[in-house]
């Protein structure tokens, strides 16, 4: 069976661990040339082990809020590969604060990472993709950006902005055959979230009809579908991967 992403150049932000790392590894296993972007060099050490296999993953240590560095990085990828086919905007910050206790410095940082940098990456990549007349942009939203969440007003607001940006970008870029979609996970069993779950949301798992957290691989599989030609006629969709929590 032919690899789903054979020779596609894919950029994955927030690829150091958790969902982002799983997406990068999944894409590479399907034949993609993956640029794994993260701000922390230590979180990308896993790429060194991958490089000993036949998977093509290249680590890129970049602060996505540094627009000049982001632009030079993307231009370098374009020069080296000749094209950029997939952008996964996975990098993000999260907070758990009631509205009365919102730290506005933290909120501004969250908007910078979760929304403004995401839009800038979409802008730059779409310029390259428009010349190719093809491409897939996948944004990481969240179910809390769709339905809200007590104690997460700030984070919910950023993810609601991601939903709106996805829908607007999909409308703008459709004529260039660039697909723009978002994934809205529910609760995902990453190491980081499991620690938070025990502290803050131990009872919330009872709200999930499937009775369990999502696996990072299940989010990555949805990304793979949206990145591949299997979703060639799909754009402007917010796909919930939540085990039925919104039913």
Helices and strands as residue ranges (DSSP letters): E 9-13, H 18-29, E 33-38, G 42-44, H 46-50, E 56-61, H 67-81, E 86-89, G 99-101, H 104-111, I 112-116, H 117-132, E 135-140, H 143-147, H 153-173, G 174-176, E 178-185, H 191-200, G 204-207, H 216-227, G 229-231, E 238-241
